Amino acid sequence: MRITHKKAIDKQKLGAAQRDLDCKRAFAAAEMKELRQRREAAGAKPGEGRVGGWHRDAVMNAIATEGPDVLSSAAKGYWDDMKRLYPEMCADGRVPGTDSINGRGNRYGKVKERYRNGRWEHWDAKQHDWVPGEATKRKGIGK
């Protein structure tokens, strides 16, 4: 009598595992490539110095106006605000945070109304743009 048993390796499962591994390796390689690009963008260029991804003049100006505490880890909020206010100063050109370019959203949520250039504007979802006028009338505001 001959004893038979199942094969120890299932080729379908092995192929699926290999495809999954290849996908993870490709994703990791793409992340490393992006990280290298960001590091190169933050690096010093000829005739220009950068400190932690910021231009040297910006760092010196921050020290002069805010004091030497801007170089400590407690000043993370300050630098986050600077990234949001001056996105052109970001070394990699990316604007961090959740603020939208058209002013529709910020860290507090969606903006429904705003006062700009001496007049009220509200967001019109049908036009996908800011429209003059108040969505809700206020007493004594904007007269």
N, C-alpha and C positions, 0 to 999 in steps of 0.2 A: 504494500500500500504506500502510495506516495502522498506526502503532506504538502499541501500548497498553501500559500499565504498571499495576501495583497502586497502590491508593490509599496515600498516604504516611501516613495516620492511620487506625488501627484503632479504631473507635468503642467496641468492647467494652473494650479495654485502657485507652482514655482514660477511660471511665466508672469502671472499677475503680480507676484511679489517683486520680480525683477523690474517690471514696468513701473511699479510704485517707487522702487529705489532709484531708478533712472530719473523719474519725475522730481523726486526730492533733491537729487544731486544737481539737476538743471536749475531748480529754484534757488538752491544755495549758491550756485555759481553766479546767477543773476544778481542775487543780493550782494555778494562780494564785489562784483563789478561796479554796482551802484555805490557801494561804500568807498571803493577806491576813487571813483569819480568825484564823490563829495569831498574826500580828503585832499585830492589834487586841487579842487576848486577853492578849498579853504587855505591852501598852502601859500607861501610867500611868492609873489611874482617879481620879476626884475624891476627894481626901483620902487617896490612897494612892500611894506611889511604888514604882517597880520599877526594878531594875538588872539589865539583861540577862535579863529574864523572871522574876527572883526578887524577892520582896518586900524592901523596904529593911531591915526589921527582921531578916530572915533573913540578909542580907548583913552587916549590922553585927554580928550575933551570931557569924557565922562569922569575921569579922575579929578579934573580941574573944577567941574561944576558940582559933582555929587560927593567927592571925597574918595579916599583910597578904599573905602568899604565896597566899592563896586567890583573890586577884584576878588572878593570873598564869595563863598558859596551862598551866603545869605542874599546876594544880589541877583539871584536867578530871575525873580519877578521883574526886576528892572530891565534885564537884558531881553526877557520875553516881550516886554512892552516895546523896547527899541526895535525888535524884529518885526513886530506888528505895525509900528508907526513908520518905519523906514525899511521896507522890504528890499530896496536896492542895496542895502548894506549887508544883506545876508550873503554869505560866501557862495552858497550853491544856488542862489536865485529863487529859492522856495520860500513862500510865505507861510510860516507855521500858524497854527491856531485854527479856529473855526470861523473867523470873520470872513464874510463874503466881499468880493470886490465891489459889487453894486450896492452894498450897504443893507442888504436884505436880512442878514443874520449876524449875530455876534455871540459872545460867550454867555449872554443872558437869555438867548433864544431868538425867535423871529421878531423882526422889527415891523410893526404895522404902520406907524406914523413917524414922521420926522419933521423937524423945523430946520429949513435950510434956505439960505439967501433971503431971509426976511419973509418967508412964507411957509405954510404947512403943506406937506405932501403925504399922501398915503399910497400904500402898495395896492395895485390893481392886478389881481391874479389872472384876469382874462387877457390883459395887455402885456403881462409880465414886465411891468415897468412902474416907475413912480409917477403918480398923477397929482396935479395941484389940487389943493383943498383938503379939508379935514374929513375923516371918516366918521368921527363922532364930534359933535359940536361942544365946545367948551365955553364956559362963561368967563369973559374977561381975558382970554388968552389969544394972542395973535391979532388984536384989533388995530 
